[in-house]
Amino acid sequence: MEVENPDPIMNNELVPMEPMEETQAMDSEMQLDLLDPQPNHIELPPNNTEQQPTKRRKKKSIVWEHFTIETVGAGCRRACCKQCKQSFAYSTGSKVAGTSHLKRHIAKGTCPVVLRNQEKNQLSPYSAPSKMSTFSDTPKRRYRTASVPYLAFDADRCRHEIARMIIMHDYPLHMVEHPGFVAFVQNLQPRFDMVSFNTVQGDCVATYLKEKQSIQKVIEGMPGRICLTLDLWSSSRTIGYMFISGQFIDSDWKMHKKLLNVIMEPYPESDTAFSHSVAACLSDWSMDGKLFSVTINQPLSDAAVDNLRALLSVKNPLMLDGQLLVGNCLARSLSSIVQDALASVQGIVKKVRDSVKYVKTSESREDKFIELKQQLQVPSSKSLAIDDQTQWNTTYEMLLAASELKEVFSCLDTSDPDYKDAPSIEDWKQIETLCTFLKPLFDTANILTTSTAPTTNTFFHEAWKIQLELARAAASEDPFVSTLTKFMQENFDKYWKSICFILAIAVVMDPRFKMKLVEFSFSKIYGEEAASYVKVVDDGIHELFLEYIALPLPLTPAYAEEANGASIKPEDGQGSGISSNGLGLTDFDVYIMETTSQLSKSELDQYLEESLLPRVHEFDVIGWWKLNRRKYPTLSKMARDILSIPVCTVPASSVFDTVRKEMDSYRCSLRPETVEALICAKDWLQTENVETPAAIVKMEVPI
């Protein structure tokens, strides 16, 4: 600790320092006074200019980094805190107050500004101002305040945090046995007994089971049906892992998407792999009778689809005879189409990639390229970047940027003789054509990367425009355009046929479009045959509405009270005595409702005949149905299930992947139950904890 050296004339007046053993037992305030260069009440020579030195010695105590000395009167000076501006006694006449009380003001946390900074930073349970850390070197009494609470050592809490750390960051379970990690923990807290591999594996599974209970409560209170996505991962051991996620809208009309299971499939290529995984998921989460649709990451064989439908028809009612059951992943379909398009012109793409690589791998060549661009006054603001061939969006962006800078590449060989094999004018023309047809696919895939899951109706607009543009281009008289887009159109047409009906009924549930957009888009795509396709959608949505009337879901707590509140209660007789005899008129009321509904328009027809809402960019379709659920009680339940159908099986980070996901060899070596616990728990911990609010079992006020 650095202290002020006392003035030479005061040495004889200082009390000698005690031995170290005695000093450690002394009161901290007495120690600070002993270390002060000017103890309290020491008589100084008169304030005579002849006796004072011509140059004041620089103060060395660290306390003066936090205080300044201000003269407040003749012979009176006070120390002012730089942080909180409070002033303290320092010298009056010949008496000097010393610095002990100034040090306590900073070190003990009584300075309000320092105290607020400690609470804001929360660096550690015993955080203190870094400038005053030197004071801790001097043995003294410990002071505790409300801002620095005492935290007792908790071994169980440490084990819990290690398990969470391993789950959140995909660390190997064996890290708890690595010598380096063990040494780190022992130095950090010697009282902690390091856990073994088996212990931390059990802790991770326990964390998973605890989080699973919260998810289970939400699913049990789910008022509608759930939609599943199945994403099959491969592995080096030829074993598959099925990632099953569930998407649904809760009773508060909020969308949820949760990873439910990771199931090992020994024979992933078999026709029973998908049906087995779905059956295991429904059994694990007790969701029999609540499944609405399944979206998969690859086309299934006819036998696999039959197995899936046969399985679900036993315990789960198939809506529309299973027409909504199986849908293909939009991200996987787009990725496949783009890869085929790039492969058809791979020679030209390689030329562009090599040219970009030539420029970007040398700082001098890149500087020369930028200088040439400025000389040619090329208006493009794009910057070159070498693509990652496992992400097709990077290839598209590389080609797009290079095509805008083609003039610079064309002139580069004149100023740089080492640059060879530049793309020709015809090559650049074909690259521009390719980018033109990749753009709508890129824009559609970008929607899938948003943080919030888009509702199903969003993708009808994107899909029908892609289908129309590719169909027109395939019939082009330009041989290159027709050849390029023919394969793209054939591949997308397979996706369109498998998902068209689902997307169409979803956009009907959008009050801005309803059947009108279906009629308009089908007339563009199918021409004279459009009417028959429109009829399929119209008949299908009416049939589905009737199924919702005839086959409602079992009442959940969220709707049991609502149903009781909405039911027609018999009047208190008014002297008739009907209720007192127990006869009641409930059955008669039901009869009146049924016969009246047959004569009048249904909810669906009433909804379809109403005027379209104005098309605003930011429109919450789920929020609209929440506000209108009293007006359309049955139709709103149908809309909730339809709008929650996912069109993609992969997370946002994998939308542009060109390679299939593969489980790493380490996780393949773990037990399947452990793999599921680690991966699912990470998904749940990364998102906001799902809680079951009281509103789930409370009837909402009618609108």
PyMOL commands that set and color helices and strands:
alter all, ss='L'
color gray80, all
select helices_A, chain A and resi 8-13+20-24+28-35+62-65+100-107+112-121+130-137+155-169+173-177+179-188+197-220+273-284+302-315+319-322+330-344+346-360+363-376+392-404+406-415+425-447+458-474+479-508+514-550+557-566+586-599+603-609+621-627+633-643+652-654+665-668+672-686+694-697
alter helices_A, ss='H'
color red, helices_A
select strands_A, chain A and resi 67-73+76-81+87-92+95-96+226-235+240-249+255-265+291-296+326-328+662-663
alter strands_A, ss='S'
color yellow, strands_A
deselect
rebuild
show_as cartoon
